Amino acid sequence: MTSGKIEELKQQRQKEIKLRNSQLKYFLFVALICFIICFYFVYKNTTYVIVWTIGILIGFTMQRSRFCFAASFRDPIMVGTTSLFRAVIIGLMISTIGFSIFQYITVSNTLEYSISKIPGQISPVGFHTIIGAIIFGIGMVIAGGCASGTLIRIGEGYMMQVIVLIGFIIGTTLGGNHFEFWDKLFISSSKTIYIPEYIGFMPATLIQLIVLGIIYWVAVWYDKQNNIMVDL
């Protein structure tokens, strides 16, 4: 058999494998379902259409960008790259500006306001915050992804993430059922810290942006130090 014939057979084999692994039919099926649900929302509630569309666009963007909060904190330690970590920092900087404007408008239009009613999930900070963050951080690294990363991988066909999702549901259900106990024990007695209340919106926003900018610069430096041989 000539080398030309062998090469032709290889190319044909590769085409067969590509066609076999193609997910186009699954995409068309899911797209059809999404459009049907969207049309249903048009007649049900137009707000649902907006939320549904934004959710799909966010999911598509996160899947294509391989965005994952767990990987953003895991990769700098395990492989020395900070690309996802820097993406999180940029997201925090954008949300800082957006929430600052939104909260400022809300407070300015109210003569008397309560911190608990200001948009932006302002919650008490205490030992429960530290303990919860550590437990959740360990859990998402062992699970191989955060909530967004888990949903993305389920959509890609990773069966292990289905088990992780079941764990999410069980943990969330247990947490919801026992929240009142933990609220009385730790959360309600902890202090709610809202920096704009002490120094104003503009200084608080600028300080947070400066701190995030410094962290971003350190992340860039760290990435270059750990990947200098790759660049060479």
N, C-alpha and C positions, 0 to 999 in steps of 0.2 A: 504494500500500500504506500503510495507516494505521500510526501510531507504535505503537499497541497490538499490531498484528500483527508488526511488526518486533521488538518487545521479546519477544514470545512465541517467535519463531523463535530469537532470541539465547539465551534460557533453555533451549530445547530443544537447541540446539547445544552449550551448556555441559554439559548432562546427558550428551549423547552422548560428549563428550570425557572427562568424568569417568569414565563407565563403561568407556571404551576404555583409560584409564590406570589403572584399578583393579587393585590387586595382590592382591585378596582370594583369587583362585584359587591364586596362588603361596603365599600365607600358609597356606592350608588344606593344600596339598600338603606344605610343609615341616613344618607342625605334625604331620601324620600320620606323616611319617618320624621325627620326634623322639619321638613316642609309641611307635612300633614299636621303636625303639632302646632306649627306656626300659624297655619290657616285657621286651625281650631281656636287659637288664642285671639285671632282677629275678631271673631264673632263673640268671644267670651269677654275679653278684657284687653284693651290695647296696651296697657302697662305691661302685661305678661309678654307681649310680643317684643317689646324693647328689652326686657330683662332676659328673655330667651335668646334673642339675637346677640346681645352683648356677651352672655355666657358662652355661647358657641364660639364667638370670635376670640374671647379670652382663652378658651380651651385649645382652639386651633393654634393660637400664637404660642402658648406655653408648650404645646407638644412639639412644634417645629423648632422652637428655641432650646428645647431640652431643659427647661427651667425647673428647678427643684430646690426648695429651701434646705432640705437635708443635705443635698450634694453641695450647696453653697458653703455650708459650714464644715462638711466632711472633706471635700477636695483639698482645701489648703493644708490640712494636716496629713492626709494620706498620699496625695500626689503632687502637692505644691502649687497647684493652679488656683487662681482667684477670680476667674472670669465670671462665674455665677455669683460669687460673693459680691463682686463689684456691681453686678446687675441688681442685687438686693439693695445695696447702698444707694444706687441711683433711684430705685423705686421708693425708698424711704425719703430721699430728698424731695422728690416730686410730691409725694403724699404729705410731707411736712408743709410745703407751701400751700397745697390745696386745702388741707384741713385747717391751717392757720387762717386762711381767708374765710373759710366757711364758718369757723368758730367765732372769728371776730365779728362777722356780720350778725351771727346769732346773738352774741352777747350785746352788741351795740343796739339792737332792736328791742332789748329787754331791760327794764329798769332794775329788776331784781332777778337774779338767776341762781340756779343751783348747779353745782359742779356735776352732779349725777345726770342732769338733763342736757348738758352740753354734748353735741354730737362728736363722736370720736372714741367711744369706749374707754372713758376715763375711770379706772378701777383702783381700789385700794392696793397699796404695795406693801408687802411684808415677807416673812419667811416662806409663806405659802407660794409666793411668786417664784422664789429661788428654787424651792423643792420641786414645784411643778415643772419649771423650765428644765431642770436637770433630768427628771424622769422622762419628760417628753423628748428631750434631745437624745437620750440613750435609746429610747424606744424607736424613734424614727430612723436612727442609724442602723439598728439591728433589723428593722423592717425593710430597709433599703429605699426609703422614701418618705416624704411628708404626705399630707393629705392630697395636695395637688399632684405630686409625683406618682402617688398610688393610683389615682384616677386615670392619669395619663397612661400608665403602664397597663392598666386593665383594658383600656381602649386599644392598646397595641397587641393585646393577646397574652400578656404575662399572667399565668394562672396563680403564681405564688402571691401576687398582689391581691387576688380575690380573698385569700386567707387573711391578709393584712387588713383589707376593708371590713371583713367580718369582725376582726379584733377592734377596729375603730368603732364600729357600731355598738359592740358590747361595752367597750370602755366609755363611750359617750353616754350610753343609757345608764350605766352604773353611776357615772359622774353626775348626771342630771338627777338621779334618784337620791343621791347622798349629798347634793350641794348644800342643802339647808344645814346639815350637820357641820360641814366644813366652814360654812359661812358664819355660824355662831362661834365656832372654835377659833378661827383665825381671821377670816376675811373682814367681817364687820368691825372688828376691833383694830384693824390696821389703818394706817393714815393714807388718805387720798392726796397724792402730790400732783398739783397742777401748776407748773412753773409760771405760766402767764399771769396767774393770780398774784405772784410776788414781784415779778419784774416787768410785766407787760408783754403784749403779743410780739411786737417787733424785736426787742432784745432776745426773747425766748426763741423765736424763729431763727434769728441770725446765729445765736450760739449753737443751736442744734445743727444748722447747715454747716457751720464751721467745723464742728466735731465730726460730722459725717464726711466732710471733705478731707479732713486729716486721716480718718480711717481709710478712705478711698485711696489716698496717696500712699499710705503704708501698705495697702493691699497690692498696689501696682509695684512698689519696691520689692515686696516679698515675692511676688510672682516672677519678677526679673531675676532675683537672686537664686530662685529654685529651678529656673528653666533656662539658665544662661548657656548650658551645654547643648540644649535642644536648638537654640538659636544659632550656635556655632556649627 
